[in-house]
Amino acid sequence: MVDAFWKSLIRDVFPLLVPRRRWNVDRRNVRVGDVVLIADPKMVRGQWKVGRVTEVYPGDDNRVRNVQVKTANGLLRRTVNKIVVIYPVEGYE
């Protein structure tokens, strides 16, 4: 029962946390130093990784497409679709 709830949370709620980027709406790029939550459907429930962005890889349009994230267990490279900024480097106002 709990596993079914967790799978539905990952499938239904997590995508709502990732803002969709539209070509006509300019949104903030992910920046070095941002603290992020990393989506990984293979992770055990309640064990999503948190890390800090150490490097960004922009696309041809200068929008960040991939990032390198430092976690407690090492470095990961992920697309921006699979991360959620939970604390921006400049902080909250």
N, C-alpha and C positions, 0 to 999 in steps of 0.2 A: 504494500500500500504506500509506504513512504517512498520507495523507489519510483513508483508510478507518478507520485506527486512531483518528485524531483525532476524526472524526465519531462513532464509537462511544463514545469517552471523553466527549464532550459529552452525548451522548444517555443513556448508562448511568451514568456516575460522577458527573457534576455534580449531578444531582437528589439523590444521596445526601448531598451536602455541605450542602444546604439543609434545615434541620430542619423537619419538618411540624408545623404548629401545630394542636393539637386543642383543642376547646372545654373539655375537662376537664383539660388539662395547662397550667399557667401557665408560659410561657417568657419570657425576657428580651426586651423590646422593643429594636429598633435605636435607638441614641442618636446625637445629634450628637457628632461627633468619632471615631466608630468607623471603622476602616479596613476597607474591603470590597473583595471581588473581584466584578467585574461580569460576569454571564453574557451573552454575545452570540454566537449561533450563526453570525453573518455574519463574525466576526473570523477572521483567519488563525490557524492553529494556533500555540499558544504565545504569543499576543499579547493575552490577556485583559487588560482594563484594571483597574487598582487605583486606588481613590480614597478620599476621606474624606467622610463624611456631613456636610453643612452645614445641612440642614433636614429635619425629619420632618413627615409629614402623617398624623395619626391618623384613623381611621374613627369612626363613631358610637359604637363600643364602647371608644374610647380606646386601641385597639391600633394600632400604626403599620402603615399599609398601603402608603404610598409614601414615598420619600426623594429628596432632592436630593443628588447626589454631585459633589464637585469632583474632576476628574481633571487630568492635565497639559494636556489639550486643551480644557478648559472645564467647564461644568456639565451634568449629565445628570439627568433625573428617571426613576426606575425603581420598579417594585413590589418589595416585599420578597422575592417569589418568585424574582426574577432577580439577587439579590445574596447573598453569603456573607460574614458578619463574620469576618475573619481576625485582627483585633486589636481587642478592645474598648477603649473610651476609658479604662476604669478599669484596664486591663492584666490580665495573668494573675497568679494567686496562686501 
